Amino acid sequence: MFNLEEILSNIEKIDKNEYKKYRDHWDSLVHPIGSLGDLEEIGIKYCAILGEIPEKIDKKITLVFSADNGVIEENISSSPQVFTRLLTNEMADGTTGVTALSNSANADVKVIDLGVLDYEGHEKVLDRRISNGTKNFIKEDAMTRDQALKAIEAGYEVACDYINMGYTVIGTGELGMGNTTTSAAVITAILKQDEHNIVGLGSGVDATQLENKYRTVRNGIDLRKPDLDDPIDVLSKLGGYDIAAMVGVFLACASKKVLAVTDGIITASAALIAYRLNPNVSDYIVGSHIPCEKACSYVYEEIGICGYLDLHMRLGEGSGCPLFYKILDSSIYCMNNMSLFINTQMRAELQFNIRDNK
């Protein structure tokens, strides 16, 4: 039975000695100490979570949660709501950006329906429907607290299922027209920021729609009056099912000691909620790319993570995750296949330490 409080109480920080163990391993490999920069840090974090250096990473997956958002009524999206359903089916058929990128990274993708409007289902889409989309938070709470908890539970259970199948890296992705507005509202509220610092263009809006997004985020927070000390209250009043489910994924990864990967602003908002529920969660989260949405920099700074690829991406879908998997694969390959100083005529102590002498 899903027990959020029990899950949160069991999430532990990673022992600093674990990081040191794998940093020492890197420092024993033939190269100027620290010269591979973040490539080293990525492998160190993954191995510290896992508790070992695996020979390779066989099982990587991005979980993509689909749901519609009632706030789209406020003219805050350049795409019609039907695109959520159409893209959900296209992704299930393996024809979208994240599926192509995942194929190139030898990684999997699973699509989960939480509340796509008037959705009839697809044989390759996992059905975890909660309702026929969320409500417009300008008019009423986006969802009930119970619905938010059910969505968190759905994400947690799906992630646990794949963890039990041997996946040790889980990426997060989403589909849902209007979800850069829901995520911006969540982030603006929790970080107590001005909406102009958080709201961005999403996948593209015109000047009128951008002004609508600013207005909608500010008015939504003012009207719903979420309890800023209660992340679930903020989520239920302003968020979406996709965000809630990804909160569950981050909690599952932290509780089961698996690496979780963010993509863009929507996944970042979920990571922020998970972090506010238990700050230890950040030890198990890593950013993939550096999204164009400026809100991500605020979130990443708050929870202490970073993205690694600056490719000016706005796609969403979890598309940054398979790109990160390739970097992680390279890091682990190096940890297993670079020569050791002790097996050469070179002495490690004579190598310049770039990491500590930047």
C-alpha positions as CSV (number, residue, x, y, z in Angstrom):
1,M,0.0,0.0,0.0
2,F,1.3,3.5,-1.0
3,N,2.3,5.4,2.1
4,L,3.8,8.8,1.3
5,E,5.0,9.6,4.8
6,E,6.8,6.2,5.1
7,I,8.4,6.7,1.7
8,L,9.7,10.1,2.6
9,S,11.0,9.0,6.0
10,N,13.1,6.2,4.3
11,I,14.9,8.5,1.8
12,E,18.6,8.8,3.0
13,K,21.4,11.1,2.0
14,I,24.3,9.4,0.2
15,D,27.3,9.0,2.5
16,K,30.1,11.5,1.4
17,N,32.6,8.6,1.6
18,E,30.8,7.0,-1.3
19,Y,31.5,10.0,-3.5
20,K,35.2,9.9,-2.3
21,K,35.5,6.3,-3.2
22,Y,34.6,6.8,-6.8
23,R,36.5,10.1,-7.1
24,D,39.6,8.3,-5.8
25,H,39.0,5.7,-8.5
26,W,38.9,8.4,-11.2
27,D,42.1,9.9,-9.7
28,S,43.8,6.5,-10.1
29,L,43.2,6.6,-13.9
30,V,45.9,7.9,-16.3
31,H,44.9,11.5,-16.9
32,P,45.6,14.9,-15.3
33,I,43.5,14.7,-12.1
34,G,40.0,16.2,-12.7
35,S,40.7,16.9,-16.4
36,L,37.5,15.2,-17.6
37,G,35.5,17.6,-15.5
38,D,31.8,16.9,-15.3
39,L,32.2,13.6,-17.1
40,E,33.9,12.4,-14.0
41,E,31.3,13.9,-11.7
42,I,28.5,12.2,-13.6
43,G,30.0,8.8,-13.1
44,I,30.9,9.5,-9.5
45,K,27.3,10.4,-8.7
46,Y,25.8,7.4,-10.5
47,C,28.2,4.9,-8.8
48,A,27.7,6.5,-5.4
49,I,24.0,5.9,-5.8
50,L,24.4,2.4,-7.1
51,G,27.2,1.4,-4.6
52,E,29.5,0.0,-7.4
53,I,31.0,0.6,-10.8
54,P,29.0,-1.5,-13.2
55,E,30.7,-2.9,-16.3
56,K,28.0,-1.1,-18.4
57,I,24.5,0.3,-18.1
58,D,22.1,-2.1,-19.8
59,K,18.7,-0.7,-18.8
60,K,17.8,2.9,-19.2
61,I,14.3,4.2,-19.6
62,T,12.4,7.5,-19.9
63,L,8.9,7.5,-18.4
64,V,6.7,10.0,-20.2
65,F,3.4,11.0,-18.5
66,S,0.6,12.4,-20.6
67,A,-2.3,14.5,-19.3
68,D,-4.3,17.5,-20.4
69,N,-4.5,20.8,-18.4
70,G,-7.7,22.8,-18.0
71,V,-5.7,26.0,-17.9
72,I,-5.3,25.9,-21.6
73,E,-8.7,27.7,-21.8
74,E,-6.7,30.9,-20.9
75,N,-5.1,31.0,-24.4
76,I,-1.6,30.3,-23.0
77,S,-0.5,27.7,-25.6
78,S,0.2,27.9,-29.4
79,S,-0.8,24.3,-29.8
80,P,-4.4,23.0,-29.7
81,Q,-5.3,20.6,-26.8
82,V,-5.9,17.7,-29.3
83,F,-2.1,17.6,-29.8
84,T,-1.7,15.9,-26.4
85,R,-3.7,12.9,-27.6
86,L,-2.1,12.9,-31.1
87,L,1.4,13.1,-29.7
88,T,0.7,10.4,-27.1
89,N,-0.2,8.0,-29.8
90,E,2.8,9.1,-32.0
91,M,5.2,8.5,-29.1
92,A,3.7,5.1,-28.4
93,D,4.3,4.2,-32.1
94,G,7.9,5.3,-31.7
95,T,7.9,8.3,-34.1
96,T,8.6,11.3,-31.9
97,G,11.9,13.0,-30.8
98,V,12.4,11.3,-27.5
99,T,11.8,7.8,-29.1
100,A,14.3,8.5,-31.9
101,L,16.9,9.8,-29.4
102,S,16.3,6.9,-27.1
103,N,16.8,4.4,-29.9
104,S,20.1,6.0,-30.7
105,A,21.1,5.7,-27.0
106,N,19.9,2.1,-26.6
107,A,17.3,3.2,-24.1
108,D,13.6,2.6,-23.7
109,V,10.6,4.8,-23.5
110,K,7.2,4.1,-21.8
111,V,4.2,6.4,-22.2
112,I,1.6,6.6,-19.4
113,D,-1.8,8.1,-19.7
114,L,-3.0,10.0,-16.6
115,G,-5.7,12.1,-18.0
116,V,-5.5,12.8,-21.8
117,L,-8.8,14.5,-22.7
118,D,-11.3,12.0,-24.3
119,Y,-8.6,9.5,-24.8
120,E,-9.6,6.0,-26.1
121,G,-6.3,4.4,-25.3
122,H,-3.5,2.7,-27.2
123,E,-2.1,-0.8,-26.8
124,K,1.4,0.5,-26.0
125,V,0.2,3.3,-23.6
126,L,0.0,2.3,-19.9
127,D,-3.5,3.3,-18.5
128,R,-3.2,5.0,-15.1
129,R,-6.0,7.5,-15.8
130,I,-7.2,9.7,-12.9
131,S,-9.8,11.9,-14.7
132,N,-10.4,13.5,-18.0
133,G,-7.7,16.1,-17.5
134,T,-7.3,18.7,-14.8
135,K,-9.4,21.8,-14.1
136,N,-8.6,25.4,-15.1
137,F,-6.9,26.8,-12.0
138,I,-8.1,30.3,-12.7
139,K,-11.6,29.0,-12.0
140,E,-11.0,26.3,-9.4
141,D,-8.3,24.0,-8.0
142,A,-6.5,22.1,-10.8
143,M,-7.2,18.8,-8.9
144,T,-8.2,17.6,-5.5
145,R,-5.6,16.7,-3.0
146,D,-6.7,13.0,-3.4
147,Q,-6.2,13.2,-7.2
148,A,-2.7,14.7,-6.7
149,L,-1.8,11.9,-4.3
150,K,-3.1,9.3,-6.7
151,A,-1.0,10.8,-9.5
152,I,2.1,10.7,-7.3
153,E,1.3,7.1,-6.4
154,A,0.9,6.2,-10.1
155,G,4.4,7.6,-10.9
156,Y,5.9,6.0,-7.9
157,E,4.5,2.6,-8.7
158,V,5.4,2.7,-12.4
159,A,9.0,3.7,-11.6
160,C,9.2,0.9,-9.0
161,D,8.0,-1.6,-11.5
162,Y,10.9,-0.7,-13.9
163,I,13.4,-0.5,-11.0
164,N,12.3,-4.1,-10.1
165,M,13.0,-5.0,-13.7
166,G,16.6,-3.9,-13.3
167,Y,16.6,-0.3,-14.6
168,T,19.2,1.8,-12.8
169,V,18.6,5.1,-14.7
170,I,15.1,6.6,-15.1
171,G,14.5,9.7,-17.1
172,T,11.4,11.8,-16.7
173,G,9.3,13.2,-19.6
174,E,5.8,14.6,-20.2
175,L,3.2,15.4,-22.8
176,G,0.4,17.9,-22.2
177,M,-0.6,21.2,-23.8
178,G,-0.4,24.0,-21.3
179,N,2.0,22.3,-19.0
180,T,4.7,25.0,-19.1
181,T,2.1,27.2,-17.5
182,T,1.2,24.8,-14.8
183,S,4.8,24.1,-14.0
184,A,5.7,27.9,-14.0
185,A,2.8,28.5,-11.6
186,V,4.1,25.8,-9.2
187,I,7.7,27.1,-9.4
188,T,6.7,30.7,-9.0
189,A,4.6,29.9,-5.9
190,I,7.1,27.6,-4.2
191,L,10.2,29.8,-4.9
192,K,8.1,33.0,-4.2
193,Q,9.4,34.5,-7.4
194,D,8.1,37.2,-9.7
195,E,6.3,35.4,-12.5
196,H,8.3,37.3,-15.1
197,N,11.4,35.5,-13.8
198,I,9.8,32.1,-14.3
199,V,7.4,32.2,-17.2
200,G,8.9,31.5,-20.6
201,L,8.0,30.8,-24.2
202,G,7.5,27.1,-23.7
203,S,7.4,25.4,-27.1
204,G,6.5,28.8,-28.6
205,V,3.8,31.4,-28.0
206,D,3.1,34.8,-29.5
207,A,3.3,38.1,-27.6
208,T,-0.4,38.0,-26.5
209,Q,-0.1,34.4,-25.3
210,L,3.0,35.2,-23.3
211,E,1.2,38.1,-21.6
212,N,-1.6,35.6,-20.9
213,K,0.8,33.2,-19.3
214,Y,2.2,36.0,-17.0
215,R,-1.4,37.0,-16.0
216,T,-2.6,33.4,-15.6
217,V,0.3,32.4,-13.3
218,R,0.0,35.4,-11.1
219,N,-3.8,35.4,-11.0
220,G,-3.9,31.6,-10.4
221,I,-1.6,31.9,-7.4
222,D,-3.6,34.8,-6.0
223,L,-6.9,33.1,-6.5
224,R,-6.0,29.6,-5.3
225,K,-3.9,30.8,-2.3
226,P,-1.9,27.6,-2.0
227,D,-0.2,26.8,1.3
228,L,3.4,27.5,0.4
229,D,4.6,25.3,3.3
230,D,2.7,22.3,1.8
231,P,4.1,21.2,-1.6
232,I,1.2,18.9,-2.2
233,D,-1.3,21.8,-1.7
234,V,0.6,23.9,-4.3
235,L,0.7,20.9,-6.6
236,S,-3.0,20.1,-6.3
237,K,-4.1,23.7,-6.8
238,L,-1.8,24.8,-9.6
239,G,-0.1,21.7,-11.1
240,G,-0.9,18.9,-13.4
241,Y,-1.1,15.1,-13.3
242,D,2.1,14.8,-15.3
243,I,4.0,16.9,-12.7
244,A,2.5,14.9,-9.8
245,A,3.4,11.6,-11.4
246,M,7.0,12.7,-11.9
247,V,7.2,13.6,-8.2
248,G,6.4,10.0,-7.6
249,V,9.2,8.9,-10.0
250,F,11.8,11.1,-8.1
251,L,10.6,9.7,-4.8
252,A,10.8,6.1,-6.1
253,C,14.3,6.6,-7.4
254,A,15.5,8.2,-4.1
255,S,13.9,5.5,-2.0
256,K,15.2,2.6,-4.2
257,K,18.7,4.2,-4.9
258,V,18.4,4.7,-8.6
259,L,19.5,7.7,-10.6
260,A,16.7,10.0,-11.8
261,V,17.1,12.4,-14.7
262,T,15.3,15.7,-15.4
263,D,14.5,17.2,-18.8
264,G,12.9,20.6,-19.0
265,I,10.8,23.0,-16.9
266,I,7.9,20.6,-16.3
267,T,10.2,17.9,-14.9
268,A,12.1,20.5,-13.0
269,S,8.9,21.6,-11.2
270,A,8.3,18.0,-10.2
271,A,11.9,17.7,-8.9
272,L,11.3,20.9,-6.9
273,I,8.2,19.5,-5.2
274,A,10.0,16.2,-4.4
275,Y,12.9,18.1,-3.0
276,R,10.6,20.2,-0.8
277,L,9.0,17.0,0.5
278,N,12.5,15.6,1.4
279,P,15.7,17.5,0.5
280,N,17.6,14.2,0.5
281,V,16.0,13.5,-2.9
282,S,18.5,15.8,-4.6
283,D,21.2,13.3,-4.1
284,Y,19.5,11.0,-6.6
285,I,18.6,13.6,-9.3
286,V,20.7,14.9,-12.1
287,G,19.8,17.4,-14.9
288,S,20.3,16.4,-18.5
289,H,20.5,19.4,-20.8
290,I,20.2,23.1,-19.9
291,P,16.7,24.1,-21.0
292,C,15.9,27.4,-22.6
293,E,13.2,28.0,-20.0
294,K,14.8,30.4,-17.5
295,A,12.9,28.9,-14.6
296,C,15.1,25.8,-14.6
297,S,18.1,27.8,-13.5
298,Y,16.2,28.9,-10.4
299,V,15.1,25.3,-9.7
300,Y,18.5,23.7,-10.3
301,E,20.1,26.2,-8.0
302,E,17.5,25.6,-5.3
303,I,17.9,21.8,-5.3
304,G,21.7,21.7,-6.1
305,I,21.8,20.0,-9.5
306,C,22.8,21.2,-13.0
307,G,22.3,20.3,-16.6
308,Y,25.2,19.3,-18.8
309,L,24.3,20.0,-22.5
310,D,23.5,23.5,-23.7
311,L,21.7,22.7,-27.0
312,H,18.9,25.4,-26.9
313,M,16.3,22.7,-26.7
314,R,12.6,23.3,-26.1
315,L,11.0,20.0,-27.2
316,G,10.1,18.4,-23.8
317,E,9.0,14.8,-24.0
318,G,12.0,13.8,-21.9
319,S,14.2,14.4,-25.0
320,G,17.2,15.5,-22.9
321,C,17.4,12.3,-21.0
322,P,18.7,9.9,-23.8
323,L,21.4,12.5,-24.6
324,F,22.4,12.4,-21.0
325,Y,22.4,8.6,-21.1
326,K,25.1,8.7,-23.7
327,I,27.3,10.9,-21.5
328,L,26.7,8.6,-18.6
329,D,27.6,5.5,-20.7
330,S,30.9,7.3,-21.7
331,S,31.7,8.0,-18.1
332,I,31.2,4.5,-16.9
333,Y,33.1,3.1,-19.9
334,C,36.1,5.3,-19.0
335,M,35.9,4.2,-15.4
336,N,36.2,0.6,-16.6
337,N,38.7,0.9,-19.4
338,M,41.2,3.7,-18.8
339,S,44.6,2.6,-17.6
340,L,45.6,2.8,-14.0
341,F,48.6,4.8,-12.9
342,I,49.9,1.7,-11.0
343,N,50.0,-0.2,-14.3
344,T,52.2,2.4,-16.0
345,Q,55.6,4.1,-15.4
346,M,53.8,7.3,-14.6
347,R,53.2,8.5,-11.1
348,A,49.9,9.9,-10.1
349,E,51.4,12.4,-7.6
350,L,53.3,14.1,-10.5
351,Q,50.0,14.8,-12.4
352,F,48.6,18.3,-12.1
353,N,45.4,18.4,-10.1
354,I,43.1,20.4,-12.3
355,R,40.0,19.7,-10.1
356,D,41.4,21.2,-7.0
357,N,43.5,23.9,-8.7
358,K,41.0,25.6,-11.0
